[in-house]
C-alpha cells in the first residue's frame, strides 16, 4: 500500500491553507495544464495502461480528453515506490487514471468504478458453485495468491496457508508478470484456484483459451475488505479540477463502464452485484 502524505504534499497543503480564498484558487489552478490532458501512467501495466496505449485506463483517458477537447500526453513511470512523487507531485502530469479511494498521497475524485478481488477456477470442474474462501473444497485445493494482498490474509485466517502457491506482488511489469503466470498455472492444473485483483483476473480470464469462471470475493465473513472504489488521483487543493473531473465521470459513466466491460473488468454496484452493461 502507498505511504502517508509526503513532506512535499504537506508543504503544498500548508502553503495553500494560508492564502486568501481567491489567491488559493489561482495558486492551485496554475498546477493543471488546461491545454493537455497530462496523464501519469505505468508503461507496462496491462490491462490498466501500456506505452502503446492499449490498456483500459488509456481508453478512458482518451474519452476524458475528447470531452475536454484536448490531446493526451503521458509521463511514464513504473507504478512502484516513488510513482506519485516522481510524476503527479513533481507536476509532470495532472492525473492518475486509477487510484484507490482513501489513499493520502493524492486527492481522490468521485469513484468511476468499484471492483473486488476475484477467485478464478476452471469452469465445469470440482469447484463449480464456489462463492467464498470458506468453502470446504479449498482444503484439498492448491491456491495461487499474490503475497501481501487481502485474499492472502483471509487464507491465513481460514488456516489454508499450507495450500497456497505464492506469487510476487511488487515487480517490474516490463520484465515479469506474476498474474499471467498464475493464470497459466491454473490452465495447466498446477493450481486449482487463482486469487487476483478483479480487473487483472477478469481480463486474463476473458483472454484465456480455457473456460475460466470469475467469482467476485464479496461473501467473506472475516478479514480485510475485498472491494474497493477506484478514482482519478489528482494533487491536493485542486478543487476546480476535481469538480470538472467529477462532472465528466457522471456524464460519461455508461461509456466508461462499456470500456471496462470490454476488458473483462468485473464492475460492482454498491450492493455487490455485477454491472453487466
N, C-alpha and C positions, 0 to 999 in steps of 0.2 A: 504494500500500500504506500501511497505517496506521503512524504513527511509533512509536518506542520508548515505554516506560513514562513517563508524565507525572510531574512533580515531586509532584503531589498523590498519585499512586499510590505513589511511593516513601515519602512521609511516612506514609501509611496502613500500608504494609508494615513500616516501622521501628517504628511505634507498637505494632503487633500483636506483633512479634517479641520485644519486651522485657517483655511481660506474662506473668504466670504462666499455666499452661495453662487453668485454669478461667476466669480473668478474660478471657483472649484469646478463648475461645469465646463468652462473653457479649457481648464487645465487637462481634464480627463478626455474631453473630446479630441484634443490635439494628438492623443496617443493612437487614434484609429485613422488609418489611411482610407478615406472615403472614395478614392478613385480606383481602388483594387479590393478584392477580397483576398487578404493575405492569410493563408492557412498554415498552421503548424501541423506537421504530419510525419509519420514514420514512413520511410521509403520502401519498406519490405515487411508489411504487416497485414497481408490479406487474411480475411476478406474485408478488413477495415480500409486500409489505404496501401497504395503502392506508387512507385515513381512513374509507372506507366499509366497511372490514374484509373485503374480497373477495380478499385475497392468500392464498397457501398458508401463510405464516407466521402470518397472523391465524387461520386454521383450526386450525393446530397449537397456537397459544396458547389457543384455546377448548377444545381437547382437554385440555391440561395443567391449565387452570383447573377444568374439570369434574372431573378426577381429584382435584384439591386441594379441591374443593367451595368455591371462592371465585369472585367476579366478576373480569373482566378490565378493567383501565383502562390508558390509553395516555399516554405522554409523546411527543408528535410532534416530530420534528426532522429536517430533510433529512440524508440519510446522506452527508455530505461532511466536510471538515476541521472538527474540533471536535465531531463527533457524540458520541463516548464522553464527552468532558469535560463537555458540556452536558447529558447525560442520566444515564448509569449512574454516572459518577464524582461527579456532583453529587447523587446519592442521590434523584433524582426518579423513579427506576424501578429495578427489580431484575433485569431480564433482557433481553438482546438475543436475539431468536429465531434469528438466523442469523449465525454468526461463524466464519471460517476457523480451523481448528486451528493453534496455534502463534504467533498474534499476541500481543504482550506487553502490550497495553493492557488486556486482560481476563484473567480466569481462564476456561479452557475446561472445559466438561463433556465427557463422552464424546460422540463424534460421533453424530448421528442420521440423517445421510445422507452419501454420498460421491458426487460427480459430477465431470465434467470439462468442459473446453471442447469444443465440438462444431463440426462442419462441416455447413452446410446447403447443399443443392443441389436443383434441381428434379428430381424422380424421372423415370425413363424418358428421360433425356437423355444428353448426351455424357459425363457424369461418373459414370454408374451404376457401382457396384462400387468406387469410390474409398475408400480406408481411411487414407490418410496424406497429409501435406503434402509428401511426397517425390514424389508422383505426377507423371509427365512431362506429363500433360494440363494441369496448372496453369500451365505455361509459356505456354500460349495462352489463359489464362482471366483474367477480371477478378475480383479477390478483395477482398471487403469485410472489413475488420478494424478492431477498436477500438484506437485508439492506446494504446501503453503496456502492452498485455496480453501474456501468454506467446505466443499464436499469432503476434503481430507479430514477436517475436524469432526464432521458427522460420522465418518467411518471409524474414527478413533472412539467416539462415544458409543458406537454400536459394536465395539470390540471386533472390528474387521481389519485391523492393521496387518494381520498375518496373511490377508488375502490380496493385498494391494501390489500393484506394479507401478512404481513411482516414475514420474516424468518431470523434467525440469521446468521451472516457471520463468526465470529470467535468462533469456538467451538472445543473441543477435540473430534476428529472423533472416538476415541475409545469408546466413550460413547453416542454421539449424531450424527445425520446425517440430518440436515435440508433439504438438497436437496432431499433425499429419501422421507422424509415426504411430501415435496412439490408435488412430483410426485404421491404419494399415495392420496393426497388431490385432485389432478387432476383426477385421476382414479375414485375416489368416487363422484366427482361432487361438492366438496366443493369449488373448484376454477375452473375457465374456462381456464385459461392461466397460464403457469409456465415459468418464465424467469430465465435462468441459463447460466453459462459459458458453451460453446459448448461441450467440452469433457465430462463434467458431464451430461448435459442434453441429449446429443446424446447417451451416454452409458445407461442411465436409460431408455430412450425411447426404445432402442433396446431390453432391457431385460424385458420390461413390458409385461404383458399379454394383455393389452389394445392396440388398434391401435392408436398410437400417432404420429402426424405429427411434424416434426422438421424443423423450419423455421429460418435460419441464419438472424440475425438482421444487414443487410448490406444496408438497404434502408432508414435509418433515416436521416432527413434533419436538425436536431438540436441536441444540447447536445454533450456529450463526444463521442469519438470513441468507437466502439464496437468490432473491430477486432484487434488482437494482434499477433505479431510474437513471437514464443517460441523457446528459445535457450537452450544450455547447459550453466550452470553457473560455472565459474572457478575463481580462485584467479587472481587479477590484476597482470600484469607483466609477466605472464607465457605464453610468446609468442609462444614458440615451442609447448607447449601443445595445445594451441588454434589452431595453424596451423595443427597439426595432427588431431584434432577432426573435423576441417572444411573439411579436406580431407575425413575422414570417413563418414561424413554426405553426401557429394557429391557422393561418390562412392556407398553408400548404401541407397540412398533416396527411391528407389522403395520398398525395404524391410521394411524400416521404415514406409512408407505410408501403406503398407499392414497390419502391426501390428496394426496401429491406426484405420484403417477401420474395422478390425475385432472387435474392441471395440466400434464401432459406432461413432467414433470421426468425426465430420464434418470438413474436411480439405478444406481450401480455397486457390485458387491461387491468384495472385496479382490483378486480375480483379474481385475478389469476387465471382468467380464461383467455385462450389463444385468439388473437385477432387474425382473421383469415382474408380480409380484403380492406 
